[in-house]
Amino acid sequence: MTGDVHRFIAPALLALVSCSRPTVEAQPAIVAASSSEPSLATAVPPPSSAKPVPANTTWSGMYVSTPGSLFVHDGGEWKGVHFRGDDAAVALGEGQLSLTVDSGTNLVRGVGGGPIGDVVLAGAVTDGHVTFTVLRKDPRDRGLTGTGWGRVEGDLLRGTIRLSQGDAHIIREARFTLAKNTG
C-alpha cells in the first residue's frame, strides 16, 4: 500500500510545486513593478507606431505549354536507351496561372488551369527567385505534375515549368509570364 501512495503523491507534489513558481517570462514584470525604475511596458512603443505588415503579393498571367524533352546520359548502362514519348496533342497550348506570395513567410501558393489541367502550386521565394511544385487539384486524374521556377523582373515574374505524366509518356515544358496585381 505504501508504494501505491507514493505513486500518486509524488506526481501531485511535483505539479503543485511547479504551478506555484512564477514563470521566467513573468519574473521581469514582478521585479520591475516592485522597483522604483520604470517598468518594461513603458519602453515598448505603442501599437500605433508599429510598422504595417506588407500585403501579400499576387501574380497572374499565362503559360504556353510545348513538347518537352528528356536527356539520358549516353554511357555505361544507359548506352543505347532512347526516350519514346507520346507525341499526342495532349497538354499543349495556353493556360492561366496565379501565384500568391505570403509576405511574412515567403511561401508561394497558387493555381493553374488550361491544357495542363487543374493544378495547385506550392513553393517559396528566395532572393527574387520562385520555386514551386505543381500538383494535381484532383490527384486521381493521373494528369501532369512537375516543378517550376521563375525570376522576378520588376513587375513581371517569368519562368519555366517542367511537367510529365507519372509514366513519362507525355513530357511538357511551359514558359510563363505573370504580372504583379496592383489592386
Phi, psi and omega in degrees: 000323180300321178298322179294320181295315179297325181295327181268328185283320183302310178296325180294317178295320178298317179295319180295316181293317183289332179282334185277348181270137176291149180285165180298323181293327183279337184299315180300324180293322180293317180294315182295323182290332183270350181262173180271356179280158179298150182283165179294332183297329180284342180279343181274129180294151179296155183302333183294336180268359179290146179290139179290147178285128180297147181288155174296152180253130179245137179238139177215153180171208188239159170232159173233120182263131179231167176302137179262180180228163179226131179254128175241125180303129182268090179176159178059224183291346181267357182301129178087358178281131179232138178278130177236077180281178181268125179270018180300156181278037181272137174060037176247140175124196184265145176210179183245149176227150173216129180235142173237129179257121176286119185293334181279326185247347186063020176276148182248135173228145180193179179219161177209161179207177181113211186298333179279356179092182179279118184233159171240147183241140178217129181189210184207162175246131176221122177050045178079004177249135179252131172233142182205161175256141178255117181241161179283138173296320173244101185300345182275355185277359176056032180275191182285142173225166179171208182225157178221159176211154179202172181227137177282126179232085183070241179264012179242151174235115182241145179183195185224144174240133175248126187227155170202162170282163181302327180269002178063020175285335177237122178237130181229152173235130181236126175265136181231153173225120180241144178254145177290128176283130184253008183245000000 
